[in-house]
Structures are given as C-alpha cells and as structure tokens.
C-alpha cells in the first residue's frame, strides 16, 4: 500500500468518530435519562463526558487537562512520524494498519479536548472553556456489571466496563491485534529491515 493510504485509514477513523460524537451531542440527552438500549441492559448508548484519560483518570490539578491535551498533541505527532518510519522500513502491512488505527483514535479524542470546550461548551456540559480544555464524548456502554461490591471486596458502587467511543474502540482493537500478532509483525519487520 502507498503511505497515504495508512493516513487515510486514520482519517476515516476520525471522520466516523467525530460524526458519531456530534450526532450523540446534538441528539441525545446526557446520562441515564437519554440512555438507549441496543441489546437489552447489556449494550446501550449512554451520552457522557470524560474530562481525563482512559477510565476517567485525571491528573488532578488546575493545569492537569492542559498538560494531558498537550501530551496528546505531542503523542499524535510522534505516532504520525512512526507510521512514516515504519513505512520506510518496509514493515508489515498489518503493523502499519494497527498504528494507523491508533493514530486515528488518538486524534479523534484530541479533537474533543482541543475544540469541544469552545465549540460545544462541554467542559463541564453547558459551560464554555478555553482551548485545550474540552471533554471527550463517550457513548457506547457495555454494562457487564453495575452495583455494590461486598464489604470484603472493599464495598462501594462499581461499574465494570467503561463507556467508550469509536476512537477508543479503534485504539483498543489495534492494540489487541498488536498483542496477539506481535511476534509475526515484529519478527517480519526485523527480517525485512536487515535485508534492506
């Protein structure tokens, strides 16, 4: 494949991700009130905002969101260059596609952080924020278990699966494929780079 096709894969992920996020934002009520069941109680659409990173983790300071968004911008630049580097080393197509999915997913969530606080007033919902402080829109909810933990497990309320979006799904899928086929991807990549 030509190198631009790998960047096109990332662009397609971004377009689908942003389309779904904007449809969610403009057509769903946030939280449980707007929840739509797709497969009973197991798989639902549930509009929520994530101000942090995976699993809602935050850096916990006044500038935490700015630091996180800045780090994400640097990371996507590095991933984009990594695709270029892998392509020049004639790395396996599967590896390049996985890294392209990661780039598209990462950029999809970066766009939320950079622009949504200003254009969608979503940091928190309904209140504007400066550039780089927007929250990521999540909507797919796999409800494996939600309820109280027994005291012997620490007690408290738990939801056993995060709510995620298309960008997260692209990253998760790519990382899973990389973990499963890492030996063939990286062995083949190493062999090709030594023969060049």
PECORRA-V360038 format. One line per field, one symbol per residue. ss: DSSP state (H for helix, E for strand, C for the rest). A space follows every 10 residues. Layout:
BEGIN
ss=???
END
This chain:
BEGIN
ss=CCHHHHHHHH HHHHHHHHHH HHHHHHHCCC CHHHCEEEEC CCEEEEEEEE CCCHHHCCCC CCCHHHHHHH HHHHHHHHHH HHHHHHHHCC CCHHHHHHHH HHHHHHHHHH HHHHHHHHHC CECCECECCC CCCCCEEEEE EECCCEEECC HHHCCCEEEC CCEECHHHHH HHHHHHHHHH HHHHHHHHHH HHHHHC
END
